[in-house]
Amino acid sequence: MALILNLETSTTVCSVSLAKGGKVLALKKTEEENSHSKILTIFIEDIFKENNIDIKTIDAVAVSKGPGSYTGLRIGVSAAKGIAYGLNIPLISINTLKIMVVRVLEENAKLKNDKSILFAPMIDARRMEVYTAFFNNNLEMKTDISADIIDESSYLGELSKHNIHFFGNGAPKCKETIISTNAHFIENIYPSADNMAPLSEKAFLNKDFEDVAYFEPFYLKDFIAAVPTKHIYG
């Protein structure tokens, strides 16, 4: 079982967790906007001090890699890379959208066994744009991550075949625009470091590590926003 420090800074929420064997030992979190640069290092220091654990004993550091806020991702990744380099430990990156799906499944047990459902975590981009991808209940990504502009026709093909649960700070754009009995909305879902724990543990066991020197966040900047068309795999 690995002792892993998890950092999540992709949205307005800033959070840090310490986990062993995929189980959370401690969590620090704030929803104060624009606080990441000043609070992240304090959270990291406090989480070790308060739990009487030496940071030198961790086996890896994991960071939410995006998509998300450009500034937030830079802050989190810079801190994670610094720790990984300084301690000569592995760096793990976790898909931010997948972290949100973990949160939904942990908080909604009845959804775990329904294979017909698709999950659409959404991160607010700008205007009517969101960063999103569709996942199934096994945390498998069924579409590529994309930047989608939301309008009345968004995801109608998928909604004709699936119940889709939308969540995240970009989901209100769909709630205001999409009319379908198969569209469901879950509130108060955001990426958080505690939900990274099972994902970072799995990555550690699979030795799914990043190159500390060259790793960069996934900004999704190369995408040109257009009317969304999803192509679901499988």
C-alpha positions in Angstrom: 0.0 0.0 0.0 1.4 3.3 -1.1 1.3 6.6 0.9 0.4 9.2 -1.6 -0.1 13.0 -1.4 -2.9 14.1 -3.7 -3.2 17.7 -5.0 -6.3 19.1 -6.7 -6.4 22.7 -8.0 -8.2 22.6 -11.3 -11.2 24.7 -10.3 -12.1 27.3 -7.7 -11.8 24.6 -5.0 -8.3 23.9 -3.7 -7.7 20.6 -1.9 -5.0 18.3 -0.6 -5.4 14.8 0.7 -3.1 12.2 2.1 -4.0 8.6 1.4 -2.6 5.1 2.1 -3.7 2.2 0.0 -6.4 4.3 -1.7 -8.0 5.2 1.7 -8.0 8.9 2.8 -6.1 9.6 6.0 -6.5 13.4 5.9 -8.1 16.1 3.8 -7.6 19.9 3.6 -10.0 21.9 1.4 -11.2 25.4 0.7 -13.7 26.9 -1.7 -12.2 30.4 -1.4 -11.6 31.7 -4.9 -8.2 32.8 -6.1 -6.5 31.3 -3.0 -4.6 28.5 -4.5 -1.2 30.2 -4.7 -1.2 31.2 -1.0 -3.1 28.2 0.5 -1.8 25.1 -1.3 1.7 25.0 0.3 0.1 25.8 3.7 -2.3 22.9 3.3 0.6 20.6 2.3 2.6 21.6 5.4 -0.3 21.4 7.8 -1.6 18.0 6.6 1.8 16.4 7.5 2.2 18.3 10.7 -1.2 17.7 12.0 -1.0 14.0 11.3 2.6 13.6 12.6 3.8 12.2 9.3 7.1 13.1 7.6 6.7 14.2 4.0 9.8 12.3 3.2 7.9 9.0 3.9 5.5 9.4 1.0 5.8 7.0 -1.9 4.4 9.4 -4.6 2.6 12.6 -5.3 -0.4 12.8 -7.5 -1.9 15.9 -9.2 -5.1 16.6 -11.0 -3.9 17.2 -14.6 -6.9 18.9 -16.2 -8.8 20.1 -18.0 -9.6 23.1 -15.9 -8.4 26.6 -14.9 -5.1 27.5 -16.5 -3.8 29.2 -13.4 -5.1 26.6 -11.0 -3.5 23.7 -13.0 -0.2 25.5 -13.2 -0.1 26.0 -9.4 -0.9 22.4 -8.6 1.4 20.8 -11.2 4.3 23.1 -10.2 3.9 22.1 -6.6 3.6 18.4 -7.4 6.6 18.5 -9.7 8.7 20.3 -7.1 7.8 17.7 -4.4 8.4 14.7 -6.8 11.8 16.1 -7.9 12.9 17.1 -4.4 12.0 13.7 -2.9 12.9 11.7 -5.9 9.5 10.0 -5.9 7.1 9.2 -8.8 4.7 11.8 -10.1 1.2 10.7 -10.9 -1.4 12.6 -13.0 -5.1 12.1 -12.7 -7.8 13.1 -15.2 -9.8 15.8 -13.5 -13.1 14.8 -15.1 -12.6 11.2 -13.8 -12.1 12.5 -10.3 -15.6 14.0 -10.5 -17.1 10.8 -11.6 -15.5 9.0 -8.6 -17.2 11.6 -6.4 -20.6 10.9 -7.9 -20.3 7.2 -7.6 -19.2 7.4 -4.0 -22.1 9.7 -3.1 -24.8 7.9 -5.2 -24.5 4.1 -4.6 -27.6 3.3 -6.7 -25.9 4.5 -9.8 -22.9 2.2 -9.5 -24.6 -0.9 -10.9 -26.6 0.7 -13.7 -24.6 0.0 -16.9 -27.0 2.0 -19.1 -26.1 5.3 -17.5 -23.6 7.7 -18.9 -21.8 10.3 -16.7 -21.0 13.8 -18.0 -18.7 15.7 -15.7 -18.5 19.3 -16.9 -16.0 22.1 -16.1 -17.0 25.6 -16.9 -15.0 27.2 -19.6 -16.3 30.5 -20.9 -19.7 31.8 -22.1 -21.6 28.6 -23.1 -18.6 26.4 -23.4 -17.7 23.4 -21.1 -14.9 20.9 -20.9 -16.4 17.4 -20.8 -16.3 13.7 -21.7 -18.7 10.8 -21.2 -17.9 8.0 -18.8 -19.6 4.7 -17.8 -20.0 3.4 -14.3 -16.7 1.5 -14.6 -14.9 4.9 -14.9 -14.2 4.1 -18.6 -14.0 7.2 -20.8 -16.4 6.6 -23.7 -15.6 9.8 -25.6 -12.6 12.0 -26.0 -12.3 15.1 -23.8 -13.7 18.1 -25.7 -14.6 21.7 -25.4 -18.3 21.9 -26.3 -20.5 24.9 -26.8 -23.9 24.1 -25.3 -27.1 24.8 -27.2 -30.6 23.2 -27.5 -29.3 20.4 -29.8 -26.4 19.3 -27.5 -26.2 15.6 -26.9 -29.7 14.9 -28.3 -28.5 11.7 -30.0 -26.9 10.3 -26.8 -29.9 11.4 -24.7 -32.2 9.4 -27.0 -30.4 6.3 -26.1 -29.1 6.8 -22.5 -29.9 8.4 -19.2 -27.1 10.9 -18.8 -26.1 12.5 -15.5 -24.6 15.9 -15.8 -22.6 17.5 -13.0 -19.9 20.0 -12.2 -19.7 23.7 -12.4 -20.4 23.6 -16.2 -23.6 21.5 -15.9 -26.0 24.5 -15.2 -25.4 25.6 -18.8 -27.0 22.3 -19.9 -29.8 22.5 -17.3 -30.8 25.8 -18.6 -30.7 24.7 -22.3 -31.3 21.0 -22.8 -34.8 19.6 -22.6 -34.9 15.8 -22.2 -36.4 13.4 -19.7 -33.1 11.4 -19.9 -31.1 14.4 -18.8 -30.4 14.3 -15.0 -28.5 16.8 -13.0 -26.5 16.3 -9.8 -25.5 19.4 -7.8 -22.5 20.2 -5.6 -20.1 18.1 -7.5 -16.5 19.3 -8.0 -13.1 17.7 -8.2 -11.6 17.1 -4.8 -8.3 15.5 -3.6 -10.1 12.9 -1.5 -11.7 11.4 -4.6 -8.2 11.1 -6.2 -7.2 8.5 -3.6 -8.4 5.3 -5.4 -7.2 6.6 -8.8 -3.7 7.5 -7.6 -3.3 4.2 -5.8 -4.3 2.3 -8.9 -1.8 4.3 -11.0 0.9 3.7 -8.5 0.4 -0.1 -8.5 0.4 0.0 -12.4 3.5 2.2 -12.3 1.7 4.8 -14.4 4.1 7.7 -13.8 4.9 10.9 -15.5 8.2 12.3 -16.5 8.8 15.0 -13.8 10.9 17.2 -16.1 8.5 17.3 -19.0 5.0 16.8 -17.7 2.6 19.6 -18.4 -1.1 20.0 -17.4 -3.8 19.1 -19.9 -5.2 22.5 -20.8 -7.3 21.5 -23.8 -6.2 24.7 -25.5 -5.8 23.1 -28.9 -9.5 22.4 -29.2 -11.6 24.7 -31.3 -15.1 25.0 -29.7 -17.9 23.9 -31.9 -21.4 22.6 -31.7 -20.8 19.3 -29.8 -21.1 16.0 -31.5 -20.2 13.0 -29.3 -18.9 9.7 -30.7 -19.3 7.1 -28.1 -16.9 4.2 -28.3 -18.1 0.6 -27.9 
